[in-house]
């Protein structure tokens, strides 16, 4: 595997799907979560990606499932 291939990461899912990005100078750590915030004319959209290794030993960011909304409380507790 070339040094360039080993220092890049591909995104899967969400708004960054297909993007390839160079990894930083620090050693990548599987399980690291990256949060992407998309600002536009509408509401803010946040997506999370988890870093891991693909079967071919390349790095990839996979879209994380959306977190469940906080339950509403009725003030009685």
Secondary structure, 3 states (H helix, E strand, C coil): CCHHHHCEEEEECHHHCCCEEECCCCCCCCCCEEEEEECCCCCCEEEEEEEEECCCCCEEEEECCCCCCCCCCCCCC
